Structure formats: structure tokens, C-alpha cells
Amino acid sequence: MNKLKLTLLICMLIIGLLLIFINPIQNAIIAHLSKQLNTTDYSAEDIEKNNNVDADFEFEAVQSLSITEVLKAQTTANKMPVIGSIAVPSVDMQLPIVKGVGNASLAVGAGTMKPNQKLGQGNYALAGHYFEETDILFSPLYNASIGDTIYVTDLTNIYEYKLTTKEIIAATDVYVIDDIPNKNVLTLVTCADNGTKRLAIQADFVEQYPFDKAPAKLSETF
């Protein structure tokens, strides 16, 4: 075997190994970033400051998450505008909430879909990526059930919601994030059917607790 053939064989072997391990590596980085940006490392003042930064809300422009975007997010993690945290205890999901739906934001957690939306008011809409057969980002939502409790916090208050609807919708059904008259809800949106459709979950607002006076079970959640 001459040197050229040996070099080609080694290159093919390296490429093959990368293709095998690229997804586990990507998923491990995402899980690490999500945990790294847990709101326990932030203050209410940090959250307020991050709420005032500019962000991208072009959900239609969101692309499938690539290893390039994940690595880029890793290098900018300390600059992410984290504005809260979401937890769904029934499916062991907890993620940072990041302002906007830019690729970097959606590589680490849940992104806000509308500017100026407020927790406990109107339709608070969040988007997140889904990866089949994983427990990262919004993937656990496929195992959520009607009646499950969802908690969201901005470190000033903890907001409790109860899951009421779970359905597959068309990618064009953007009305699900519109405000509903006289109703306060939480809407979670992620991919379905290889990106051709969406999983939409809505939960009704139940109660609001001061963060520093919340029941013990809620404080432990965050």
C-alpha cells in the first residue's frame, strides 16, 4: 500500500468516526450548556438587564441545529441573555429561558418568541429544538401529559401553569402564540415530523409565588 492510499484510508476512517460520534458529542455539549446557564448563577438584576438587550425573533428563519452552531454557542455562553428558567418536573426537564429565537439561544435552551411578552400575562410563548431519542432541550415534552405542572421563573416570581392541550399543528399555524382574550397561558413549540410540522403545548396559568417565599418544593425545583 503506497502512502497516498494509506493517507486516504486514514482520512476515510477519521471521517467515519466523526459521523458516528458527532451527534453524541453535540448532544453532550448542549446538555452541558443548558446546565451551565441554570439561573442559580444569575441574579434578578441580571435577568432585568438581559430583558433589555436586542434579540432576534424571526422564528421562520430558525434552522436545524448543527454542530457548528452548538460550538459557536459554547464560545458565547457567558454573553447569553438568560431571562429565566422553565421546569417540567414530570419529564425531568429544566432549561434556561433565553431572550429571542436566534440560533445561539436555541442551542442552549428555550427562546422567547415575541418581544415584550411577560410571564403570567397574555400568551407567553417559548420555542425549543427537538432531537429524537434524547432528553435535551424540548425533546422531553413529547412525554408530557395533560394535567402536568409547568413552572417558570424570572427569579422575582415563580409562575405555575397546568398543561391543558398537546397537539401536532402545521408549521404555518403561528396563531398558537397569539394572545387569547381574558386568558393567561404558556405556549411551548418544537419540531415534529422532521421539521414539517410542530408540537404545540399550551398550559393555563394557575398561580404566582414570590421567588423568595415560594413553597419548598418550588424553591428546590430551581
DRENLOLUM-655510 format. One record per residue (C-alpha): residue in one letter; x, y, z. Coordinates in steps of 0.25 Angstrom, whole numbers, plus 5000, padded with zeros to 4 digits. Each point is the difference from the previous one (the first is absolute). Example, Ala and Ser with C-alpha at 12.3 -4.5 7.8 and 13.67 -1.06 7.14 Angstrom:
REM DRENLOLUM-655510
A504949825031;S500650144998;
//
This chain:
REM DRENLOLUM-655510
M500050005000;N500650134996;K500050135008;L498850064992;K499149885002;L500450005015;T499750145002;L498649994993;L499749885009;I500450085012;C499150124996;M498849914997;L500249935014;I500050145007;I498850054992;G499349875003;L500350015015;L499550155000;L498749964993;I499849895011;F500350095012;I499650144995;N498649995006;P500349955013;I501150115001;Q499050114996;N499049955010;A501049995011;I500450154998;I498550044999;A499749935013;H501250075007;L499750144995;S498549995005;K500549965013;Q501150105000;L499050114998;N499149965011;T499450125007;T500649975013;D501350074995;Y499250134997;S499350115008;A498750074998;E500850124996;D500749924989;I498649954995;E499550144999;K501250054993;N499949884990;N498650034997;N500450144994;V501049944990;D499749994985;A499649864995;D499649934987;F498549965000;E500049954985;F499549865004;E499749974985;A501550014998;V500449905010;Q500949884994;S500249865005;L501150015011;S501449964994;I501349975008;T500550134994;E498950085007;V500249925013;L501550035001;K499750144997;A499050015011;Q501149945009;T500950114997;T499050115003;A499349935012;N500450105010;K499350114992;M498749934998;P498850095004;V499449905010;I498750055006;G499449895008;S499949855001;I498949904996;A499849865007;V499049894997;P500349905012;S499149894994;V501049984989;D501350045007;M500150134991;Q500750135005;L500650104990;P500450145000;I499150104993;V500850094991;K499450134993;G499749984985;V500149884991;G501450024994;N500849874997;A500950025012;S498850025009;L499349874995;A501349925001;V500050025016;G498550015004;A498650054998;G499950134991;T498950115002;M499250014987;K499550145002;P500650135005;N499550065012;Q499249885005;K499849995015;L499949885009;G498649985006;Q499450094989;G499449974987;N500649894992;Y501549975004;A500649934988;L501349925000;A500649924989;G501149895001;H500749894992;Y499649855000;F500949894998;E499549864998;E500349905011;T500750105009;D499750085013;I500650134996;L499350134997;F498549994997;S500149854997;P499449955013;L498750084997;Y499549884991;N499949925013;A499250115008;S498549985003;I498750085001;G500050055015;D501550005002;T500550135007;I501050094994;Y500850105008;V500650134994;T500950105008;D500650144997;L500749995014;T499050105005;N498849915000;I499749854997;Y498849984990;E499249875001;Y499349954987;K499249884998;L500149934986;T498650004993;T500349974985;K501049924992;E499949994985;I500849994987;I499750124992;A500450054986;A501350085000;T499250124995;D499050005012;V500750125006;Y498750045007;V500349915011;I501050115006;D498950114999;D499450055013;I498749955004;P498950105005;N499949995015;K500949885001;N501449985005;V500849884994;L501349954998;T500349944986;L501249914996;V500349974986;T501049904994;C500249924987;A499249884996;D500149904988;N501450044996;G499750155001;T498850004990;K499050025012;R500150055014;L499649945014;A499350115007;I499749995015;Q499150105008;A499950025015;D499050085008;F500650105010;V499749955014;E500750085011;Q501250105002;Y500949985012;P501150105005;F501349934997;D500650025014;K498749965007;A499649884991;P499649875005;A501349915003;K499749904988;L500050124991;S501350065005;E500749874998;T499549994986;F500950124996;
//
